[in-house]
Amino acid sequence: MSELIAVSGMTATVDQSTVNPPAFPVVAIVIADPPSGAKCSATGLVYRDGDTIQVSAITVPGAGATIPDPGPYQPAMNATSTKVKGEGVSVLREGDLSDTVSATPKIPPAPGTDYPVTFKCKISAAGQAKAKAN
């Protein structure tokens, strides 16, 4: 299935379907590190398999875990593209997932009770609307 290629300006968010335990949504700040690939026409630099994101300030408000795990964690993103490559490495596309993040926000009062949680992040917006890859 052809999906949009992720370029500079792409957005990644917590993929709530991967949260464990699944009872409550995870809230986090997710920032994409600079892409490693070459320019994709006029749309920007291409994100490729293994490029990373920064995940920090992780909380689970629904579970009362409001003391954030500050992170930052730097999971790699995993390409599902099999045909399109940038400089010999598969390109990342909208919907691709990161490695698993294991975080421990805390339930108040301080010092807090650990609330361990795992999740992945996904590319939710490619940063451009033209170039696609299989």
FIMITI-782034 format. One record per atom (N, C-alpha, C): x, y, z; residue in three letters. Coordinates in steps of 0.02 Angstrom, whole numbers, plus 50000, padded with zeros to 5 digits. Layout:
XYZALA
...
This chain:
500424994150000MET
500005000050000MET
500445006250000MET
500285010849958SER
500685016949950SER
500495022150002SER
500995024550040GLU
500885029650092GLU
501365035450080GLU
501195041150109LEU
501615047150102LEU
502295046050135LEU
502835048350101ILE
503515047950127ILE
503605053450180ILE
503915051750236ALA
504045056550290ALA
504655060750273ALA
504565067350277VAL
505105072050263VAL
505155077050321VAL
505675081450318SER
505745086550370SER
505085090150378SER
504885091050440GLY
504235093950456GLY
503725088750474GLY
503915082350471MET
503435077050488MET
503265077350562MET
502705074250581THR
502475074050650THR
502415066850672THR
502655065450733ALA
502565058850764ALA
502195059750829ALA
501765054950846THR
501365055150907THR
501365048350940THR
501135047951002VAL
501065041551036VAL
500525037551000VAL
500685031350982ASP
500185026850952ASP
499805023551009ASP
499215026151024GLN
498835023851082GLN
498645016451078GLN
498635013551018SER
498465006451011SER
499025001851036SER
499625004751048THR
500185000651072THR
500315001551147THR
499925005751181VAL
500035007151252VAL
499895001051294VAL
500354999551340ASN
500274993951386ASN
500494996151456ASN
500064995851507PRO
499384993251505PRO
498924997951465PRO
498424994951431PRO
498024998751384PRO
497445002851413PRO
497375003051478ALA
496785006251509ALA
496735013751498ALA
497315017251495PHE
497305024551491PHE
497785027051437PHE
497625032651404PRO
498075035451354PRO
498715038351386PRO
499255038051348VAL
499895040951367VAL
499945047851335VAL
500195052651373VAL
500315059451348VAL
501075060451350VAL
501355062951295ALA
502085064051292ALA
502235069451241ALA
502815072351248ILE
503075076951197ILE
503505072751150ILE
503345073051085VAL
503725069251035VAL
504005074150984VAL
504655074150976ILE
504995078650929ILE
505425074450882ILE
505365075650818ALA
505775071950769ALA
506485074850768ALA
506975070350771ASP
507665072450760ASP
507745074150686ASP
508275077650666PRO
508365079150595PRO
508415072750553PRO
508125072850492PRO
508155066950449PRO
508855065850422PRO
509005059550404SER
509675057950379SER
509705057350304SER
509135057350270GLY
509135056050198GLY
509235062150155GLY
509295060750090ALA
509385065850039ALA
508715069350026ALA
508745074749990LYS
508145078749975LYS
507675074749929LYS
507025075049945CYS
506495071849906CYS
506165077249865CYS
506375078249805SER
506155083749761SER
506175090249800SER
505635094049799ALA
505635100549834ALA
505305099949903ALA
505155093949925THR
504755093149986THR
505175092950050THR
505805091750047GLY
506215091550107GLY
506645085350112GLY
507055084950165LEU
507485079150175LEU
507055073150197LEU
507235067250174VAL
506855061150186VAL
507075057750251VAL
506575055450290TYR
506715051250348TYR
506795044150324TYR
507305040650353ARG
507445033750333ARG
507455029050392ARG
507425022650378ASP
507435017550429ASP
508005018750478ASP
507835018750543GLY
508345019750594GLY
508405026950618GLY
508115031750582ASP
508125038650607ASP
507745038750673ASP
507875043650714THR
507615043650782THR
507155049550797THR
506785048750852ILE
506365054150878ILE
506545055050952ILE
506345060550982GLN
506445061851053GLN
505755061551088GLN
505715057651142VAL
505085057051179VAL
505225059051251VAL
504835063951277SER
504955066351345SER
504295068351378SER
504335070251442ALA
503765072651482ALA
503175067851478ALA
503305061551492ILE
502805056251484ILE
502375055751547ILE
501715056151537THR
501235055451591THR
500655050951569THR
500285048551618VAL
499665044751606VAL
499135047651652VAL
498855053551633PRO
498385057051676PRO
497785052851698PRO
497525048751655GLY
496935044651672GLY
497075039751728GLY
497695037751737ALA
497885033251791ALA
498135037051852ALA
498135043651848GLY
498385047751903GLY
499135048751902GLY
499475046151850ALA
500205046651845ALA
500385053351814ALA
500355058551855THR
500455065451831THR
501145068251845THR
501565064551881ILE
502265066551889ILE
502635063551829ILE
502855067751781PRO
503115065051719PRO
503775061351726PRO
503855056151683ASP
504505053251670ASP
504825058151621ASP
505365061551641PRO
505635066851599PRO
505945064351534PRO
506155057851532GLY
506515055651473GLY
507175059351470GLY
507425061351413PRO
507135059651349PRO
507345052751326PRO
506895049551290TYR
507035043151259TYR
507135044551185TYR
507535040451151GLN
507695041551081GLN
507595035151041GLN
506955033051032PRO
506845026950995PRO
506955027850920PRO
507185022550888ALA
507275022650815ALA
506595021350783ALA
506505024250724MET
505905023050685MET
506045017250637MET
505525013150624ASN
505615007150583ASN
505215007650518ASN
505565007350463ALA
505245007950397ALA
504885001550377ALA
504295002350349THR
503924996650321THR
503954996650245THR
504245001850216SER
504315002250144SER
504804996850120SER
504604993250068THR
505044987950043THR
505354989649976THR
505064994549941LYS
505304995949873LYS
505675002549866LYS
505455007649902VAL
505755014249893VAL
506295015449945VAL
506875017449921LYS
507455018649965LYS
507745025449952LYS
508025028250004GLY
508405034449998GLY
509125032950014GLY
509565033749965GLU
510275032249974GLU
510375025150001GLU
509995020349974GLY
510075013349991GLY
509715010950054GLY
509355015450089VAL
509015013750151VAL
508265014950142VAL
507845010250164SER
507115011050157SER
506875017550188SER
506415020950154VAL
506145027250179VAL
505595026050229VAL
505505030750275LEU
504955030450323LEU
504335033550291LEU
503755030850311ARG
503125033250284ARG
502635034750340ARG
502115038450323GLU
501585039750371GLU
501315033050396GLU
501255032450463GLY
501015026250494GLY
501565021750520GLY
502195022850499ASP
502745018650525ASP
502835019850600ASP
503055014550634LEU
503115014650707LEU
503835014850731LEU
503915017250793SER
504575017350826SER
504695010950863SER
505315010150888ASP
505455004950937ASP
505035006450999ASP
504965001551043THR
504565002351104THR
504925006851154THR
504535011351184VAL
504775015751237VAL
504515012851303VAL
504945011951352SER
504745009851420SER
504865015651467SER
504325018251496ALA
504375024251538ALA
504045022851605ALA
504205027051654THR
503925026251721THR
503715033051750THR
503135035651727PRO
502885041551762PRO
502655039451832PRO
502515044251875LYS
502345042651945LYS
501665045551964LYS
501345041952011ILE
500715044152040ILE
500885047852104ILE
500645054252112PRO
500795058152172PRO
500475055052234PRO
500695056952294PRO
501145062552310PRO
501875060552302PRO
502295065652298ALA
503015064552290ALA
503275060552350ALA
503745055952341PRO
504125054852281PRO
503735051052227PRO
503145048652243GLY
502715045552192GLY
502765038052188GLY
502225035152164THR
502195027852153THR
502295026752078THR
502755022252061ASP
502895020851991ASP
502275018251954ASP
502185020551892TYR
501665018051848TYR
502015016351781TYR
502315010251777PRO
502685008451717PRO
502215007651657PRO
502445010051601VAL
502045009751539VAL
502515008851480VAL
502275005251429THR
502655004551366THR
502205006951309THR
502525009351256PHE
502145011651198PHE
502625012751140PHE
502335013651081LYS
502715015551022LYS
502445022150997LYS
502835025550957CYS
502605031650924CYS
502525030150850CYS
502095033950817LYS
502005032950746LYS
502025039650709LYS
502205039250646ILE
502205045150604ILE
501475046650587ILE
501225052150613SER
500515053850604SER
500405058750548SER
500915062450528ALA
500875067050471ALA
501555067150437ALA
501565066050372ALA
502185065050335ALA
502595071350325ALA
502285077250330GLY
502655083450318GLY
502625085750246GLY
502285081850204GLN
502165083650134GLN
501575079450109GLN
501295081350052ALA
500675078050029ALA
500715075349958ALA
501325074349931LYS
501375072149861LYS
501745065649852LYS
502345065149879ALA
502775059349866ALA
502565053349908ALA
502435047649873LYS
502225041449908LYS
502725035849895LYS
502685030749938ALA
503125024849930ALA
502745018549947ALA
502945013049916ASN
502675006449932ASN
503125002949982ASN
